[in-house]
């Protein structure tokens, strides 16, 4: 193998070891009903990041 090919393979292996970043999404402007009997929250924002909803 040539040196550039070895370097490219080593770099690809190193980058594959890092976890991929998760993209975040924001749902804005909707009405949120919390399910606990409270009043609906108008113009709310829901953030989704990976598997977490806040």
N, C-alpha and C positions, 0 to 999 in steps of 0.2 A: 504494500500500500504506500501511496505517496504521503508525504507529511501534511499537505493541505487536507487530504481526505481524513487522516487520523484526527486532525484538529477539529474538523467539522463534526465528526462522529462524537468526539469528546464533548464538544459544546452542546450538541443536541441532547446527549445524556444528562449533562448538568442542568440544562433548562427544563427537562422533563421531570426532574426531581422536585422542583418547586411546585406548590399547589397553585392551581389556576385561581385568579381573582374572581370573586362573585360580583355580578352586576346587581346594582340596586335599582328598584323601581319605586316611584311615588304615585299613588292614586289620590288626586286632589279634587276637591269640589263636591264630593258626594255627601250623602247623609248616612251617618254611622249609627247603627242601633247596637247597643252593647250587650243585649240579652239578659241584663240584670234588672230590668224594669225602670231604668232611668230614662230621661227624655232623649229623643234622637239628637245627635250632634250634627248640625248643618255645616256645610263648607269644611268638612274635616279632611285631614290628610292621613293616609295610611302608607307606611314605608315597608317595603318588602326587600330584604337583603338575604339572598340565599334561601334558607329554609325558615328564616325568622321574620315574623310580622310584628311591627310595632306601631 
